[in-house]
Amino acid sequence: MDIHSASSVVLQALTQATSQDTAVLKPAEEQLKQWETQPGFYSVLLNIFNNHLLDVNVRWLAVLYFKNGIDRYWRRVAPHALSEEEKSSLRAGLITNFNEPVNQIATQIAVLIAKVARLDCPRQWPELIPVLLESVKVQDCLQQHRALLTFYHVTKTLASKRLAADKRLFQDLASGIYSFACSLWNHHTDTFLQQICTRDEAAAMSSLERTLLSLKVLRKLTVHGFVEPHRNMEVMGFLNAVFERLKQFLECFRQVGPDSMCREKLEKTIILYTKVLLDFLECHPVPFIPLIQRSLEFAVSYVFTEAGEGITFERFIVQCMNLIKMIVKNDAYRPAKNIEDSKPETLEAHKIKTAFFTYPTLTEIGRRLVSHFFLLTEEELAMWEEDPESFAVEETGGDSWKYSLRPCTEVLFLDIFHNYSQTLTPVLLEMVQNLQGPTDMEDSVRLLIKDAVYNAVGLAAYELFDSVEFDQWFKNQLLAELQVRHHRYKLIRRRVIWLVGQWISVKFKSELRPLLYEAILNLMQDPDLVVRIETATTLKLTVDDFEFRTDQFLPYLESIFSLLFQLLQQVTECDTKMQVLHVISCVIERVSMQIRPYVGCLVQYLPLLWKQSEEHNMLRCAILTTLVHLVQGLGAESMNLYPFLLPVIQLSTDVSQPPHVYLLEDGLELWLVTLENSPSITPELLRIFQNMSALLELSSENLKTCFQIINAYTYLSPTDFLQTWGEGLCRSFCELVKDITNEGQVQVLKVVEITIKVSPVLGAHLFQPLLPSVFRAVIDGERYPVVMSTYLGVLGRVLLQNSSFFSSLLTQMAIEFNQEMDQLLGSLIEMWVDRMDNITQPERRKLSSLALLSLLPSDNSVIQDKFCGIINVCVEALHDVMTEDPETGTHKDCMLMTHFEEQKLTEDEEPPTEQDKRKKRLALQDPVHSVSLQQFVYEKLKAQQLLMGDQSFQALMETVDTEIVRQLQEFLQGL
């Protein structure tokens, strides 16, 4: 592409590509896409975005196309890679001048220069850094800023490279330019401070922008540019200077008004200074040790003393708290249990921390955290009144809550309390003691402090285990507080029920549960919505606890479940509905079948909620989870839900529908439990299986659940299922096994084995295309034991339960192997006997024994030749399955099941599903559980003896080891 002749057509295409008219836009985009691989195209783009007279949108688009081209075609090995000649020309053009007038375009140009630098600097582009260093010295403000902006993006990109060689190159760069970067930062910082003092805001703003950029450069150089930064005086000098500069900038922040144009940029700069310290601490904890004292003094001073009043802002407080937290809990500063095993620098750090965190300091920090930072703010109280659902969601960890001051203070409190619990426990208990007794409802401050103190006791529950008699406190004080109905006391009612939730799994006697359920029942009728939502959350924690007893909860189940359902209807926010649904799900899961009388209203409401939540996939996930537990609780009665349930499963598991991305996992689980609890197949339930083919093609982490669903259909209605979907399923399996792990192959073959077990004739016929590969693998001696065990399980089922099909398979394989059938059968038996040790499950070992025995009686010389091996396998299996009856002293087959009986359940046991019952009924027909191995061996040997005659049979038995014969006779004694 000739630059001069092409400029006009590329410019025209870019202009059209900025059009709002798709008829103009689409052809232009197609044309530009074709030019991407044309030589000279990026040189034309460079000329266009460097021409400041052209339309801004066109230049912006030219930069974006250039930037995307770097990602695709700059590397030498890329298809259609740019020539070295053109790249050299482009590199030179990119740093010819730094005078881009538009901020957004200037940033994009800086980013694309950094992208080229990542690939080419310093080897192919040694002049880049020297040019940037010279350019940041010029007097022209625009050029200086743009060069500094580019310098920052290049430094940031080079610092992010992680290969050892790249790290060394960046370290060489850092050591070469660090002094200059420090002087640049100092110069712009001093200039800003002078200008802000003279009230020259416009000039100060410009200098502050340069200060920020130069500080960003220094941050990357300091954190990533040195292996041992503590040995570099300039690095440590800069880090120590950070504290002084922070104080100066905080003072500036105090002085400028809220309307100052510098205020927002000042906040960013102050935060960036704290990030320098935090990043350095995270990457270099040992070199940070000399800075621990100053960091703690600085952070604690501004956050926990009057020094910070009027200066600090929320993000700065968060950063200071993070600094304290990282020092307190840093593993590099924690001595080993055996002090002699600790490194000297670890002991030094621990000594500094111990000297700083004195009793007065810790006491002040603890008190301030609780009595100042834990207090609900006016904004939070206003939200409680105006938007209670948003307040409740944020308090339990909503998205915006994650980035606010409150969680940061709570985490810091926990870390400090954990590390200094001996000092802080008496302080907190004293605060609790001071709040006992009646509270004046007009004293809003005291109510807020009580809320904050109870919050602290809840957060530190595990640390306070030995210091708080929570059961006594609950009975003597907290229970009464839950019964105070004054509208202002809702603050404490909500906090106390939350507090109980925190302690329920720590220390709460089982016999107190009924009192708690009574309280929960009352609070679920509280006039305040926030209290009701918090109560529901505590209920979830209570029923989730391992000491939960259904019998204690049942007297309250109907009323509490009804109130939970009312709450679900009352709340309107998606997040709150999800929260309440999770509680409902948890209750249904724990009480199981006991829920059946009370779910009518919920069953009627869920279809409406599903329809309303069409745009809220996460809420739909919560509905699916609720349905899973509901189906499990209803058991066979869940068929009444099918008009709603089956379309939900259909949508959730249809990979052609966009919502499947969110709903698939829960949808598959619901599909599975629906099948497991279904008493019989329905046409609609059978029809859903049309989704399975595409699911198997995905080969995702949900494959195991898919196999379980297939098995569930096989158990539920083998004939209907296999006749409708069997052929398609076999095709899917044939494709699947081509590209699947050994574990995946095992899962596929387990499905095949179960199908043949349930329906020997139809199953073997349908999966016939898969069986030759199984046979082949066994003959070839499959080397993975688990896979071999599964292969032998499949062949064992075919041989034992469909012998005619096995004969036809043997005929087919003999042709393939170009062998006589008898010869191939001999090889199969020999491999089977040899690899019996691969089979570890007793059921499968018995199956193999029955299968091999089924070849007897036989006058086939090959089978008689393998007789010894067959008997060896049988005796091994008899050892596995025979147990001695202590009453009669005789042996019996422990795997025999003679009749179906409902087992009595303990309280903790789940009742059997319909599928569990089907499996037990099937087991009564399964030879493994219906045929006595002992009797089968006896009958087969008798038949062989009858076929051969006594003398020949005796000769055959002599091929077996005498010890094996002795053991066999012992097992057959009495028959």
PADO-193189 format. One line per 4 residues: number of its first residue (from 1); their letters; for each residue y, z, x of C-alpha. Coordinates in steps of 0.2 Angstrom, whole numbers, m for minus. Each point is the difference from the previous one (the first is absolute). Layout:
N
NUM = A = Y/Z/X | ...
// end
This chain:
975
1 = MDIH = 0/0/0 | 16/m6/8 | 13/14/m1 | 15/m10/m4
5 = SASS = m7/m12/m13 | m10/14/m8 | 13/12/m2 | 8/m8/m16
9 = VVLQ = m17/m1/m9 | m6/17/5 | 17/7/m6 | m1/m9/m16
13 = ALTQ = m18/7/m3 | 6/17/4 | 15/m2/m12 | m12/m6/m14
17 = ATSQ = m12/15/4 | 14/12/m5 | 2/m8/m17 | m4/10/m16
21 = DTAV = m7/m16/m7 | m19/0/3 | m1/m19/m2 | 12/m1/16
25 = LKPA = m7/16/8 | m19/m4/0 | 1/m18/9 | 12/7/13
29 = EEQL = m12/15/4 | m15/m13/1 | 10/m11/12 | 5/15/11
33 = KQWE = m18/6/0 | m5/m17/7 | 13/1/14 | m6/17/6
37 = TQPG = m12/m8/12 | 12/m14/6 | 7/1/18 | 18/3/0
41 = FYSV = 1/8/m18 | 4/17/7 | 14/m7/11 | 8/m8/m15
45 = LLNI = m2/17/m9 | 9/9/15 | 14/m12/m1 | 2/2/m19
49 = FNNH = 0/19/0 | 12/1/15 | 13/m11/m9 | 11/13/m8
53 = LLDV = 9/m14/m11 | m16/m3/m10 | m4/9/m17 | m6/18/3
57 = NVRW = m16/m2/m11 | m5/m16/10 | 2/9/16 | m9/15/m6
61 = LAVL = m15/m11/m5 | 0/m9/16 | m2/17/9 | m14/5/m11
65 = YFKN = m9/m17/3 | 2/3/19 | m6/18/m1 | m16/m5/m10
69 = GIDR = m3/m14/13 | 0/12/14 | m14/10/m8 | m10/m16/m3
73 = YWRR = 3/m12/14 | 8/9/15 | m16/6/8 | m8/m13/12
77 = VAPH = m17/1/m9 | 7/m2/m17 | m4/m17/m9 | 15/m11/1
81 = ALSE = 7/11/13 | 18/m4/6 | 1/m8/17 | 6/10/15
85 = EEKS = 14/m11/2 | 7/3/m18 | m3/18/2 | 10/1/16
89 = SLRA = 14/m9/m9 | m1/11/m15 | 0/16/11 | 16/m6/9
93 = GLIT = 8/m4/m17 | m3/16/m8 | 10/10/13 | 14/m12/4
97 = NFNE = 12/10/m10 | 0/16/m12 | 14/m4/m12 | m9/m1/m17
101 = PVNQ = 13/5/m13 | m12/4/m14 | m8/17/1 | m16/m5/m9
105 = IATQ = m3/m16/10 | 4/10/17 | m13/12/m4 | m13/m14/m4
109 = IAVL = 5/m9/16 | m3/17/10 | m17/2/m8 | m6/m17/4
113 = IAKV = 7/1/18 | m11/17/1 | m15/m10/m7 | 2/m13/14
117 = ARLD = 2/15/13 | m16/8/m6 | m9/m16/5 | 10/m6/15
121 = CPRQ = 10/14/8 | 0/3/15 | m11/m13/7 | 6/m16/m9
125 = WPEL = 17/7/m4 | 6/11/15 | 18/m4/m4 | 0/8/m17
129 = IPVL = 4/18/5 | 13/m4/13 | 9/m11/m12 | 0/14/m13
133 = LESV = 6/13/12 | 14/m11/5 | 5/m5/m18 | 1/19/m6
137 = KVQD = 14/2/13 | 12/m13/m6 | 16/5/m8 | m2/m11/m16
141 = CLQQ = m5/12/m14 | m11/m12/m9 | m9/m7/15 | m3/18/6
145 = HRAL = m7/6/m16 | m12/m15/m3 | m6/2/18 | m3/18/m3
149 = LTFY = m9/m4/m16 | m12/m12/9 | m2/12/14 | m6/13/m12
153 = HVTK = m13/m11/m9 | m7/m7/17 | m2/18/6 | m8/5/m16
157 = TLAS = m12/m14/0 | m5/2/18 | m2/18/m2 | m13/m3/m14
161 = KRLA = m12/m9/11 | m16/10/3 | m10/m9/14 | 0/9/16
165 = ADKR = 8/m14/10 | 14/m2/m13 | 3/18/0 | 2/0/19
169 = LFQD = 12/m15/m2 | 11/10/m12 | 0/15/11 | 6/m11/15
173 = LASG = 14/m6/m12 | 4/17/m6 | 2/7/18 | 11/m15/5
177 = IYSF = 12/1/m15 | 0/19/m5 | 16/4/10 | 9/m14/m8
181 = ACSL = m6/4/m18 | 6/18/3 | 17/m5/6 | 2/m12/m14
185 = WNHH = m5/13/m13 | 12/13/8 | 14/m13/0 | m1/m4/m18
189 = TDTF = m3/18/m5 | 16/6/9 | 10/m15/m7 | m6/5/m18
193 = LQQI = 4/18/2 | 18/m4/7 | 3/m12/m15 | m6/12/m13
197 = CTRD = 12/13/7 | 15/m12/m2 | m6/m4/m18 | m2/m19/5
201 = EAAA = m14/m2/m12 | m2/m19/1 | m2/1/19 | m11/15/m1
205 = MSSL = m11/m8/m12 | m2/m15/12 | m4/12/15 | m12/10/m11
209 = ERTL = m10/m15/m3 | m1/m4/19 | m5/19/3 | m14/m2/m13
213 = LSLK = m7/m16/8 | 1/7/18 | m8/16/m6 | m14/m10/m8
217 = VLRK = m3/m9/16 | m1/17/10 | m12/7/m13 | m12/m14/3
221 = LTVH = 2/1/19 | m1/19/1 | m16/2/m11 | m10/m15/6
225 = GFVE = 8/m5/17 | m7/14/11 | m17/7/4 | 7/17/7
229 = PHRN = 17/1/m8 | 3/18/5 | 0/m6/18 | 15/m11/m3
233 = MEVM = 16/9/1 | 10/m13/m10 | m13/1/m15 | 1/19/0
237 = GFLN = 19/m1/2 | 1/m11/m15 | m11/11/m11 | 10/15/5
241 = AVFE = 16/m9/m4 | m7/m4/m18 | 3/18/m5 | 18/m1/5
245 = RLKQ = 3/m16/m8 | m9/6/m16 | 13/14/m1 | 14/m11/3
249 = FLEC = m6/m12/m14 | m3/14/m12 | 18/6/3 | 6/m18/m4
253 = FRQV = m10/0/m16 | 8/17/m5 | 17/m8/3 | m1/m17/m8
257 = GPDS = 2/0/m19 | m13/m5/m12 | 9/m16/m3 | 1/m5/19
261 = MCRE = m7/m17/4 | m9/8/15 | m9/14/m10 | m16/m10/m4
265 = KLEK = m1/m7/18 | 3/17/7 | m15/7/m10 | m11/m14/7
269 = TIIL = 5/4/18 | m3/18/m2 | m17/m3/m7 | m4/m12/14
273 = YTKV = 4/13/13 | m13/12/m8 | m12/m15/0 | 2/m1/19
277 = LLDF = m6/18/1 | m14/m1/m13 | m7/m17/8 | 1/7/17
281 = LECH = m9/16/m5 | m13/m10/m9 | m4/m11/15 | 4/11/14
285 = PVPF = m4/19/m5 | m2/6/18 | 16/m8/7 | 9/7/m16
289 = IPLI = m4/18/6 | 17/2/9 | 8/m5/m17 | m9/12/m11
293 = QRSL = 13/15/2 | 15/m11/m4 | m9/m9/m14 | m4/16/m9
297 = EFAV = 17/8/3 | 8/m16/m6 | m11/m3/m16 | m1/19/m5
301 = SYVF = 19/2/3 | 5/m14/m12 | m13/3/m13 | m2/19/m1
305 = TEAG = 17/6/5 | 18/m2/m5 | 3/m12/14 | m7/m14/m11
309 = EGIT = 11/4/m16 | 11/m15/m5 | m7/m11/14 | m18/m3/m5
313 = FERF = m7/m13/m12 | m18/m1/m8 | m7/m13/12 | 6/9/15
317 = IVQC = m7/17/m6 | m17/m9/m3 | 0/m7/18 | 4/17/7
321 = MNLI = m14/8/m10 | m12/m13/7 | 6/4/17 | m4/18/m2
325 = KMIV = m17/m4/m9 | m5/m12/14 | 3/13/14 | m8/14/m10
329 = KNDA = m16/m9/m4 | m2/m11/16 | m17/1/7 | 7/m2/18
333 = YRPA = 9/16/m2 | m14/10/m7 | m10/10/14 | m19/0/m1
337 = KNIE = m9/15/m7 | m5/4/18 | 17/0/9 | m8/m4/17
341 = DSKP = m5/m17/m8 | 18/m5/m4 | 11/m11/10 | 15/7/9
345 = ETLE = 12/m11/m10 | m8/6/m17 | 3/18/5 | 18/m4/5
349 = AHKI = 3/m8/m17 | m8/15/m9 | 10/12/10 | 16/m9/m5
353 = KTAF = m5/0/m19 | m5/18/1 | 17/5/8 | 9/m10/m14
357 = FTYP = m9/5/m15 | 4/19/0 | m2/11/m15 | 18/m1/m5
361 = TLTE = 0/m19/2 | m16/m2/m10 | 5/12/m13 | 17/m10/m3
365 = IGRR = m9/m17/0 | m13/7/m13 | 13/8/m11 | 12/m15/1
369 = LVSH = m14/m13/m4 | m5/10/m16 | 16/7/m6 | 11/m16/4
373 = FFLL = m11/m15/2 | m13/4/m13 | 13/3/m14 | 0/m13/m13
377 = TEEE = 16/m10/1 | 13/m3/m14 | m6/m18/0 | m18/5/m2
381 = LAMW = 4/12/m14 | 10/m14/m9 | m14/m12/2 | m12/13/m7
385 = EEDP = 11/1/m16 | 4/m19/m1 | m16/m8/6 | m14/13/0
389 = ESFA = m13/m13/4 | 8/m7/15 | 3/18/6 | m18/5/m2
393 = VEET = m6/m16/9 | 11/3/14 | m5/18/2 | m18/m5/1
397 = GGDS = 3/m13/14 | 8/m16/m8 | 6/m14/12 | 18/5/1
401 = WKYS = m5/18/3 | m9/m5/16 | 16/m4/8 | 10/15/m6
405 = LRPC = 5/16/9 | m12/11/m11 | m16/m6/7 | 6/1/18
409 = TEVL = 6/18/m2 | m17/4/m8 | m10/m8/14 | 11/9/13
413 = FLDI = m3/17/m9 | m19/m3/0 | 0/m4/19 | 11/14/5
417 = FHNY = m10/12/m12 | m16/m6/7 | 5/3/18 | 9/16/m2
421 = SQTL = m8/8/m15 | m1/17/7 | 19/1/1 | 4/m10/m16
425 = TPVL = m13/8/m12 | 9/17/m1 | 17/m9/m3 | m7/m10/m14
429 = LEMV = m9/14/m8 | 16/10/1 | 9/m14/m10 | m13/1/m13
433 = QNLQ = 1/19/m2 | 19/m1/m2 | m3/m12/m15 | m12/11/m10
437 = GPTD = 5/7/m16 | 10/m7/m15 | 12/m14/4 | 17/m2/m8
441 = MEDS = 0/m16/m9 | 18/m2/3 | m2/1/19 | m4/m18/3
445 = VRLL = 1/2/19 | m14/14/0 | m10/m12/m11 | 2/m14/13
449 = IKDA = m5/12/14 | m15/6/m9 | m5/m18/m3 | 2/m4/19
453 = VYNA = m9/16/6 | m15/m4/m12 | 0/m17/7 | m2/6/18
457 = VGLA = m14/12/m5 | m9/m15/m8 | 3/m11/15 | m7/13/12
461 = AYEL = m14/6/m11 | m14/m3/13 | 11/9/13 | 2/15/m11
465 = FDSV = m18/2/m5 | m2/17/8 | 17/6/m4 | 2/m3/m19
469 = EFDQ = m11/7/m14 | 3/m15/m11 | m12/6/m14 | 9/16/m2
473 = WFKN = 17/m8/1 | m5/m13/m13 | m6/14/m12 | 14/12/3
477 = QLLA = 15/m11/2 | m2/m19/m1 | m10/m1/m17 | 15/10/m8
481 = ELQV = 12/m12/7 | m9/m15/m8 | 3/8/m16 | 19/2/1
485 = RHHR = 6/m13/m13 | 19/0/4 | 5/m18/3 | 8/4/17
489 = YKLI = m16/8/6 | m9/m17/m1 | 4/m2/18 | m11/15/4
493 = RRRV = m14/m5/m13 | m1/m17/8 | 0/8/18 | m13/13/m4
497 = IWLV = m13/m12/m7 | 3/m11/15 | m3/15/11 | m16/4/m9
501 = GQWI = m6/m18/3 | 3/3/19 | m10/16/1 | m14/m5/m12
505 = SVKF = m11/m7/15 | 6/14/12 | m2/16/m9 | m2/2/m19
509 = KSEL = m15/9/m7 | m11/m9/m13 | 2/14/m13 | 18/m3/m1
513 = RPLL = m2/m18/m5 | 0/3/m19 | 17/9/2 | 6/m16/9
517 = YEAI = m7/m11/m13 | 9/10/m13 | 16/m2/9 | m2/m18/3
521 = LNLM = m4/m2/m19 | 17/8/m4 | 10/m9/14 | m7/m17/m7
525 = QDPD = 10/4/m15 | 16/5/10 | 16/m8/m7 | 4/m7/17
529 = LVVR = m8/m16/5 | 0/4/19 | m9/16/m3 | m13/m9/m10
533 = IETA = m3/m13/13 | m1/13/14 | m13/10/m10 | m10/m16/m2
537 = TTLK = 0/m2/19 | m6/18/2 | m14/m3/m13 | m6/m14/11
541 = LTVD = m1/10/16 | m9/14/m10 | m13/m11/m7 | m2/m9/17
545 = DFEF = m3/16/8 | m18/4/6 | 0/17/m9 | 3/m9/m17
549 = RTDQ = m12/6/m13 | m2/m11/m16 | m5/15/m11 | 16/9/4
553 = FLPY = 10/m16/m5 | m9/m5/m15 | 9/12/m13 | 17/m8/5
557 = LESI = m6/m18/2 | 4/m7/m17 | 18/7/m1 | 4/m4/18
561 = FSLL = m7/m18/m1 | 10/m3/m16 | 16/6/9 | m4/m11/15
565 = FQLL = m1/m15/m12 | 16/5/m8 | 8/1/17 | m7/m17/4
569 = QQVT = 9/m7/m15 | 16/9/2 | 4/m6/18 | 7/m17/2
573 = ECDT = 1/m3/19 | m15/m10/8 | m2/13/14 | m1/15/m12
577 = KMQV = m12/m9/m11 | m11/m3/15 | 2/18/5 | m6/7/m17
581 = LHVI = m14/m13/m1 | m7/6/17 | 0/18/m8 | m9/m6/m15
585 = SCVI = m13/m10/11 | m3/16/10 | m3/11/m15 | m12/m13/m8
589 = ERVS = m9/m2/16 | m3/19/2 | m5/4/m18 | m11/m16/m2
593 = MQIR = m8/m2/m17 | 9/16/m6 | 15/m12/m3 | m8/m11/m13
597 = PYVG = 7/9/m15 | 18/m1/6 | 3/m17/6 | 3/m9/m16
601 = CLVQ = 19/m1/1 | 0/m5/19 | m13/m14/m4 | 12/m7/m13
605 = YLPL = 15/2/11 | m6/m8/16 | 0/m18/m7 | 18/2/m4
609 = LWKQ = 4/7/17 | m9/m14/8 | 10/m13/m9 | 16/9/4
613 = SEEH = m4/1/18 | m2/m19/3 | 14/0/13 | m6/16/8
617 = NMLR = m16/m3/10 | m1/18/7 | 1/8/m17 | m14/m12/m5
621 = CAIL = m10/6/15 | 2/18/m7 | m6/m6/m17 | m16/m8/8
625 = TTLV = m3/17/9 | 1/9/m16 | m11/m12/m9 | m13/2/14
629 = HLVQ = m1/19/m3 | 1/m3/m19 | m15/m11/0 | m9/12/11
633 = GLGA = 4/14/m12 | m5/m10/m16 | m16/m7/7 | m9/m11/m12
637 = ESMN = 14/3/m13 | 12/m10/12 | m7/m16/m9 | 13/4/m14
641 = LYPF = 14/m4/13 | m7/m17/4 | 13/m10/m10 | 14/7/11
645 = LLPV = m11/4/16 | m8/m17/3 | 16/m11/0 | 8/13/12
649 = IQLS = m15/m2/12 | 1/m19/m3 | 18/m1/6 | m1/13/14
653 = TDVS = m15/m9/8 | 6/m18/m2 | 6/m6/17 | 9/m14/m8
657 = QPPH = 12/12/m8 | 14/7/11 | m2/18/m6 | m17/1/8
661 = VYLL = 8/4/17 | 4/17/m7 | m13/3/m13 | m16/m7/8
665 = EDGL = m7/15/8 | 2/11/m15 | m5/m14/m11 | m17/m2/9
669 = ELWL = m3/19/m1 | 4/0/m19 | m12/m15/m2 | m14/9/9
673 = VTLE = 2/16/m9 | 0/m9/m17 | m16/m9/5 | m8/17/6
677 = NSPS = 5/8/m17 | m4/m14/m11 | m16/3/m11 | m2/m19/m3
681 = ITPE = 7/m17/5 | 12/m9/m11 | 5/m18/1 | 18/5/5
685 = LLRI = m6/11/14 | m12/m14/6 | 15/m12/m1 | 11/9/12
689 = FQNM = m13/m4/14 | 9/m17/1 | 12/9/12 | m13/4/13
693 = SALL = m2/m17/8 | 18/0/6 | m1/19/5 | m15/m4/11
697 = ELSS = 9/m14/9 | 14/12/5 | m13/10/11 | 13/14/m1
701 = ENLK = m3/19/3 | m4/1/m19 | m17/m10/3 | m10/16/m1
705 = TCFQ = 6/4/m17 | m3/m18/m5 | m18/2/5 | m1/16/m10
709 = IINA = 6/m9/m15 | m13/m13/2 | m13/13/1 | 7/9/m15
713 = YTYL = m2/m16/m11 | m18/m2/7 | m4/17/m6 | 9/m2/m17
717 = SPTD = m8/m16/m6 | m9/m10/14 | m6/m14/m11 | 17/m4/m9
721 = FLQT = 9/2/17 | m11/m10/11 | m2/m14/m12 | 18/m1/m3
725 = WGEG = 7/3/18 | m15/0/11 | 2/m18/7 | 18/1/4
729 = LCRS = m3/17/8 | m13/m7/11 | 12/m14/5 | 14/13/4
733 = FCEL = m13/10/11 | m5/m16/9 | 18/m3/5 | 3/18/4
737 = VKDI = m14/3/12 | 6/m14/11 | 15/10/6 | m3/18/m2
741 = TNEG = m4/15/11 | m17/8/1 | 5/14/m11 | 6/m13/m13
745 = QVQV = m17/m9/1 | m9/16/m3 | 11/3/m16 | m4/m17/m6
749 = LKVV = m19/2/2 | 0/17/m8 | 7/m9/m15 | m14/m13/1
753 = EITI = m13/14/2 | 6/10/m15 | 0/m16/m10 | m18/m4/4
757 = KVSP = m5/18/m3 | 8/0/m17 | m5/m18/m5 | m14/m6/12
761 = VLGA = m3/m17/m7 | 18/m5/m4 | 8/8/15 | m12/m8/12
765 = HLFQ = 3/m17/m8 | 19/1/0 | 2/6/18 | m13/m12/6
769 = PLLP = 13/m9/11 | 3/16/10 | m18/5/3 | m5/m13/13
773 = SVFR = 14/7/12 | m7/17/m3 | m18/m5/4 | 7/m10/15
777 = AVID = 9/15/7 | m15/12/m2 | m12/m13/9 | 14/m2/14
781 = GERY = 0/19/2 | 18/5/m6 | 7/11/13 | 11/12/m11
785 = PVVM = m11/14/m7 | 10/2/m16 | 0/m19/m4 | m18/m1/4
789 = STYL = m4/15/m12 | 9/m9/m14 | m9/m17/3 | m17/9/0
793 = GVLG = 6/9/m16 | 4/m17/m9 | m17/m8/6 | m9/16/m5
797 = RVLL = 7/m1/m18 | m5/m19/m1 | m18/3/7 | m3/15/m10
801 = QNSS = 8/m5/m17 | m1/m19/0 | m15/m5/11 | m1/m18/m7
805 = FFSS = 18/m3/5 | m4/8/17 | m14/m13/2 | 12/m14/m4
809 = LLTQ = 13/6/12 | m14/2/14 | m5/m18/m4 | 18/m6/2
813 = MAIE = 3/9/16 | m17/m6/8 | 6/m18/m3 | 17/5/8
817 = FNQE = m8/9/15 | m14/m14/1 | m13/13/0 | m16/4/m10
821 = MDQL = 4/12/m14 | m13/13/6 | 8/m1/18 | 17/3/m7
825 = LGSL = m6/14/m11 | m8/8/15 | 16/m1/10 | 10/8/m15
829 = IEMW = m12/14/m1 | 0/3/18 | 19/1/1 | 0/11/m16
833 = VDRM = m11/12/8 | 9/0/17 | 17/3/m8 | m5/14/m13
837 = DNIT = 10/12/11 | 16/m9/m5 | m3/6/m18 | 6/18/m1
841 = QPER = 1/3/m19 | m17/7/m7 | 2/m11/m16 | 1/m16/11
845 = RKLS = m15/6/11 | m11/3/m15 | 6/m17/m7 | m6/m9/16
849 = SLAL = m16/9/m1 | m3/m5/m18 | 5/m18/4 | m12/m2/15
853 = LSLL = m14/9/m10 | 2/m12/m14 | m7/m14/12 | m17/9/m2
857 = PSDN = m14/m3/m4 | m1/m16/10 | m13/m10/8 | 14/m9/10
861 = SVIQ = m4/2/19 | 19/2/4 | 3/14/m12 | m16/8/6
865 = DKFC = 6/m2/18 | 16/10/m4 | m10/13/m10 | 2/13/14
869 = GIIN = 19/m2/m1 | 1/1/m19 | m10/16/0 | 11/8/14
873 = VCVE = 15/m4/m11 | m8/8/m15 | m5/16/9 | 18/1/7
877 = ALHD = 7/m2/m18 | m13/13/m7 | 7/13/13 | 18/m4/m7
881 = VMTE = m4/1/m19 | m15/12/m2 | 4/19/m2 | m13/14/m2
885 = DPET = m1/8/m17 | 0/19/4 | m10/4/m15 | m14/m12/2
889 = GTHK = 1/m3/19 | m2/m19/m4 | 13/m14/5 | 11/m9/m13
893 = DCML = 12/m14/2 | 18/8/m1 | 8/m16/m6 | m10/m2/m16
897 = MTHF = 10/2/m16 | m11/2/m16 | 13/2/m14 | 19/0/m3
901 = EEQK = 8/17/m2 | 18/5/m2 | 4/12/14 | 10/16/m4
905 = LTED = 17/0/8 | 10/14/8 | 18/1/m3 | 5/m9/16
909 = EEPP = m12/m15/m3 | 6/m16/m8 | m11/m5/m16 | m10/m16/3
913 = TEQD = 8/m17/m4 | m9/m13/m11 | m4/m9/16 | m8/16/8
917 = KRKK = m11/0/m15 | m4/m18/1 | m5/2/19 | m12/14/m5
921 = RLAL = m8/m10/m13 | m2/m14/12 | m7/11/13 | m14/4/m12
925 = QDPV = m5/m19/1 | 3/m2/18 | m16/0/10 | 8/11/13
929 = HSVS = 2/14/m13 | m14/m4/m12 | m15/m4/12 | m8/13/10
933 = LQQF = m1/m6/18 | m15/11/3 | m9/m8/m15 | 5/m17/4
937 = VYEK = m7/1/18 | m16/7/m7 | m2/m14/m13 | 4/m14/13
941 = LKAQ = m12/6/13 | m13/2/m13 | 3/m18/m6 | m1/m6/18
945 = QLLM = m16/9/2 | m7/m8/m15 | 6/m17/5 | m7/1/18
949 = GDQS = m15/11/m2 | m3/17/8 | m5/m6/17 | 14/m13/3
953 = FQAL = 13/13/m8 | m6/13/13 | 2/m13/14 | 18/m3/m7
957 = METV = 4/19/0 | m6/2/18 | 15/m11/5 | 11/14/m5
961 = DTEI = 3/15/12 | m11/14/m4 | 14/13/m1 | 9/m11/m13
965 = VRQL = m17/m1/m10 | m2/19/1 | 18/2/m7 | m4/m13/m14
969 = QEFL = m15/8/m5 | 9/17/m1 | 13/m8/m12 | m14/m8/m11
973 = QGL = m10/16/m1 | m5/3/m18 | 2/m18/m6
// end
